[in-house]
Each structure stands twice: as structure tokens, then as C-alpha cells.
């Protein structure tokens, strides 16, 4: 989907304030409300906008520990990958999961209340996932950057 400067302005504004009204958004990007609404619909249908979310604080919700977990599977057969991915999607503590190239097959970012909670997640979820042969966990000492917004440039056409 080709994005023009107005689409970029809409996306940039929504990244900063997903609760902005259509009227305020239209004014900010220089469109009528109906034209802005049509563009939003097109961006949503085109898959550019995947949803609208509240960014929650894991710490404020009692999940003060972030674990970065590298997972190796017994093989990269389609069935192994799909079974593992189905299982990882069911774990409520997994914040993100990526299929990787390199030494490990997957990298996960996990929220835990503390070390005992991570041990529970490790035993009940990670170790029980299909085809897992190796789990390597590291614990974040401090969050430096956690962006939810891309740096969009109007030059994209």
C-alpha cells in the first residue's frame, strides 16, 4: 500500500494519541472529517493499522521482571514450528515471540512478577512446550527503550 504525506501524518498522530477523535485528527492533518474517516478505513483494511491499544505498565501491574528467553527446538519442520507457536500463543506471560535465524529458533520476551514467578512460567509453560530442547534465559536489569511508535517520515510515497 502506497502511503502519501497525509497517510503518514495520520499514522504519526495516531501513534502518539490513539484516542484522538476523528474531528481532531482531521483538523490536525488538514482534511475534512469524512475524508479523514475514509483514509482511516483504508489504512485499517490495508493492514497498515492493526488495532488500537492501551500501553500498560507491566511494573504497575506487578510484573517487575522481564526475561529474554532463547528457545531451541528439536527441528525446524513445519509441524514442529506450528505446534510450538500454537503453544507459545497460549502463555499469557509471553509479550512477544519471534522466529529467528542463527543459533536459537525463537526469542521470547516474558513478563514475570519475580524470580519465583519466572520459575513457575519456566516449569509450567516453557519446558512443557512441544519440541523444546534448550532454554536460555536472561533477565533485564533496566528498560532503556520500549517504543510503540515508528519514526515515520513524510518522504515515504
PyMOL commands that set and color helices and strands:
alter all, ss='L'
color gray80, all
select helices_A, chain A and resi 5-16+22-29+33-45+78-90+115-126
alter helices_A, ss='H'
color red, helices_A
select strands_A, chain A and resi 65-73+94-99+106-112+132-139
alter strands_A, ss='S'
color yellow, strands_A
deselect
rebuild
show_as cartoon
